[in-house]
Amino acid sequence: MAITIEQIMDQAQVYASAWSLVGGPFDNGNLLEQAELEKQVLLELLIAFEDETHTAGAQEAQLDLANPLIQWHQSKVKDIRTMLQAKEGTQLCLGAEDPNPIELKGQYLKGFRAALLIVEDQIEQFPLKLVQNAPTSDEEE
């Protein structure tokens, strides 16, 4: 369960109320212990809230980094699949000013496609996966 500001404020009120009773006419000797317990609960809420905030920020930063990489990868896989469709007689130029383009026919075309199939097989699966963590049992409440 995500911790809200309201929950923190409520616990701060419980802590303040418990502390205000310490040493007063209604203190039977155990209210200091109760106030310390309420203080610990408040501290744990604040730590958990801070952890959730940092985790959410980290996940957003990871997505900001991962999404362009995923798009780049998908683009490269698409380019390979487009090159696999090269027709007999297509000229392969290694650079814009290639003085000796290779004409893809016969064994050259077969070798070109075989090489692209190997490359496609090697990079088809992106090495990162974006997964959303399942909530822990505390978060489900």
C-alpha positions as CSV (number, residue, x, y, z in Angstrom):
1,M,0.0,0.0,0.0
2,A,1.4,3.4,-0.9
3,I,1.9,5.7,2.0
4,T,0.1,9.0,1.8
5,I,0.8,12.4,3.3
6,E,-2.5,12.1,5.2
7,Q,-1.3,8.9,6.9
8,I,1.9,10.6,7.9
9,M,0.0,13.6,9.3
10,D,-2.4,11.3,11.2
11,Q,0.5,9.5,12.8
12,A,2.2,12.8,13.6
13,Q,-1.1,13.8,15.4
14,V,-1.2,10.5,17.3
15,Y,2.5,10.9,18.3
16,A,1.9,14.5,19.4
17,S,-1.2,13.5,21.4
18,A,0.6,10.7,23.1
19,W,3.6,12.9,24.0
20,S,1.3,15.6,25.4
21,L,-0.1,13.1,27.9
22,V,3.3,12.1,29.3
23,G,3.7,13.1,32.9
24,G,0.1,14.5,33.1
25,P,-2.7,13.5,35.4
26,F,-3.7,10.6,33.1
27,D,-0.3,9.1,33.0
28,N,-0.3,5.8,34.8
29,G,3.5,5.4,34.2
30,N,3.3,3.9,30.8
31,L,2.6,6.9,28.5
32,L,6.3,7.7,27.9
33,E,6.7,4.2,26.5
34,Q,3.5,4.6,24.4
35,A,4.8,8.0,23.1
36,E,8.1,6.4,22.1
37,L,6.2,3.7,20.3
38,E,4.2,6.2,18.3
39,K,7.4,8.1,17.5
40,Q,8.9,4.9,16.1
41,V,5.7,4.3,14.0
42,L,6.0,7.8,12.6
43,L,9.7,7.4,11.8
44,E,9.0,4.1,10.0
45,L,6.2,5.7,8.0
46,L,8.6,8.6,7.0
47,I,11.3,6.2,6.0
48,A,8.9,4.0,3.9
49,F,7.5,7.2,2.3
50,E,11.0,8.4,1.4
51,D,11.9,4.9,0.0
52,E,8.7,4.9,-2.2
53,T,9.5,8.4,-3.4
54,H,13.1,7.5,-4.4
55,T,12.0,4.2,-6.0
56,A,9.3,6.0,-8.1
57,G,11.9,8.6,-9.2
58,A,14.4,5.9,-10.0
59,Q,11.9,3.9,-12.1
60,E,11.0,7.1,-14.0
61,A,14.7,7.7,-14.7
62,Q,15.2,4.1,-15.8
63,L,12.3,4.5,-18.2
64,D,13.7,7.7,-19.6
65,L,16.9,5.9,-20.3
66,A,15.4,2.6,-21.5
67,N,12.7,3.8,-23.9
68,P,15.1,5.5,-26.4
69,L,17.3,2.4,-26.3
70,I,14.3,0.2,-27.0
71,Q,13.2,2.3,-29.9
72,W,16.7,2.4,-31.3
73,H,16.9,-1.4,-31.1
74,Q,13.5,-1.9,-32.7
75,S,14.7,0.4,-35.5
76,K,17.9,-1.6,-36.1
77,V,15.9,-4.9,-36.2
78,K,13.5,-3.4,-38.7
79,D,16.5,-2.3,-40.8
80,I,17.9,-5.8,-40.8
81,R,14.5,-7.2,-41.9
82,T,14.3,-4.7,-44.7
83,M,17.8,-5.6,-45.9
84,L,16.8,-9.3,-45.9
85,Q,14.2,-8.4,-48.6
86,A,17.0,-7.2,-51.0
87,K,16.3,-8.4,-54.5
88,E,18.7,-10.1,-56.9
89,G,20.9,-7.5,-58.4
90,T,20.8,-5.0,-55.6
91,Q,24.1,-3.1,-55.2
92,L,25.7,-3.1,-51.8
93,C,27.8,0.0,-51.3
94,L,30.2,0.3,-48.3
95,G,29.9,4.0,-47.9
96,A,28.6,6.8,-50.1
97,E,31.7,7.0,-52.3
98,D,32.3,3.2,-52.7
99,P,34.0,2.8,-56.0
100,N,33.4,-1.0,-56.1
101,P,29.8,-1.8,-55.1
102,I,29.0,-5.5,-54.7
103,E,26.1,-6.7,-56.8
104,L,24.0,-9.1,-54.7
105,K,23.3,-12.1,-56.9
106,G,23.8,-15.8,-56.7
107,Q,26.2,-16.8,-53.9
108,Y,26.7,-13.1,-52.9
109,L,23.0,-12.7,-52.2
110,K,22.9,-16.0,-50.4
111,G,25.9,-15.1,-48.2
112,F,24.4,-11.6,-47.6
113,R,21.1,-13.1,-46.4
114,A,22.8,-15.7,-44.3
115,A,24.9,-13.1,-42.5
116,L,21.9,-10.9,-41.9
117,L,20.0,-13.9,-40.5
118,I,22.8,-14.6,-38.1
119,V,22.9,-10.9,-37.0
120,E,19.1,-10.9,-36.6
121,D,19.2,-14.0,-34.5
122,Q,21.9,-12.4,-32.3
123,I,20.2,-9.0,-31.7
124,E,16.5,-9.8,-32.1
125,Q,15.9,-10.0,-28.4
126,F,16.6,-6.7,-26.6
127,P,18.9,-7.5,-23.6
128,L,16.8,-5.3,-21.2
129,K,13.3,-6.0,-20.0
130,L,11.1,-3.4,-18.4
131,V,9.1,-5.0,-15.5
132,Q,6.9,-3.5,-13.0
133,N,7.6,-4.9,-9.5
134,A,4.6,-6.7,-8.0
135,P,3.5,-5.0,-4.8
136,T,4.7,-6.6,-1.6
137,S,2.0,-7.9,0.8
138,D,2.3,-4.6,2.8
139,E,1.6,-2.6,-0.4
140,E,-1.5,-4.6,-1.2
141,E,-3.4,-3.6,1.9
